[in-house]
């Protein structure tokens, strides 16, 4: 791989009273859509602000195209940011907002307009060029912010939860548009979000952060199917976590003794597990097969349905395992129909060893 | 229902009485400034503008009016300029002793004007700046600066904290962001501060009386006139000063309330 576009090399950000970012190493390739994802306060926005130069790293180095950026002033970088608050200039027209970056580069007025208009058209707000930004709807303002950031044709665009203020139906549309735009432009998008659906819908890679540390970096599918640790397993998707102790390891299958019985899980050689190690078996909600026959032997549980959530064609069942824990199982609506009315019914759950992920407890 | 109406009427009456109480002296002065009689008394001696004519014909009054205008213009511009930089410093930076800085900045109007006047006289006398028109300008800048700072500070507090950083992010240096974003955003407050500090300076007589020496301003002249004789000219000047001050204060209000952020109406000055 060629020298990546952006490198975070052991980046640390300390404030007087706390450390927001602990030693982050991350390489971002040219043209990729990467999402920094994590709960609030995980350091994702601080990391983004350091890339934009609005915060200085306490330690480590940020390199853009191999150039050390630590001491480069924000106005000397070309790392435009789409703000969560949008931060549009309220006393300027839409066109003037979009032209701002060009004006700061001392481009003559006529040329500025000539360069800005195609961007207004591209995001579909050309007809509002002379309006004040406070006369626009949320979605339209979002587009102004996008055009304003892209007008200087940067190599990388930083986005800080840009869709968080929009209505749900608009969010889905904007996600598709953003992804399409990124592919057409071929530039790098670095997108900060707390929403898994947003990150997974758009990103080529997601970097999951918690408490200032990177937890896992990888394509959404990989992060979803093979969470690297308990945090990721709980944060991403609808996973069920079963704690237990390794009983034996044979032929790539680990036998784990849990409170709910023996579970067979696929071995992960990287963990180098030994008998008596404490582990967590992760079973994705959509991997469990639900039936009304009795549970039998290994990799099987039974529980009472205490809740159903319908999301279109899918339904998520919440089953009480009898010891205070609940298990979530996701299945298609039509697969549930033969079971009839399920609430309060006792159902069994079954899954294959190769559909589990093992995590070693620390 | 009926009791409610009575209470409501009583409140309205109370408000009007209070307003009458506040404005009666000014109203009296205004009415008698157009009275042909020399001594204010009822009945009226007939409508006349002769006191205004006499007031303007008096070279001393004309000179003091000119002084007042010079002082008000210069001190308001200086106070607004310094008030803006002080407010911006407060907005932009966090530093050790910031609370003390703010407290000191807001103190002058809370000091009794007599004390401020004496202190100014002593200080300016020591450094050889007393008794001149610029002495009054300096004193008025000190006195009116907190008003300018408070207005601009209020405006800055209404600004989205990300705006300035967004300008930097788009390539604006700190100076450029100040010029392109902060100042345009604060413009209503800046104009408002200019009008308000002008009004403060236009009215102020106590400090001016101490430091102006022979370059007295209009309010000081009124005081001197009153000490010498009771002339209806005073009513005429008083009414003028009142109208000018009120106009300035109202302009300050109107300009500040215009172009509210996010008003959705897109109002402009």
Interface residues (C-beta under 8 A of the other chain):
Chain A: X52 X54 X73 X74 X75 X76 X78 X79 X80 X81 X83 X85 X87 X89 X90 X91 X100 X101 X103 X104 X105 X131 X132 X134 X135 X148 X149 X152
Chain B: X160 X162 X163 X165 X166 X167 X168 X169 X170 X171 X172 X173 X174 X176 X177 X180 X181 X184 X185 X259 X261 X262 X263 X264 X266
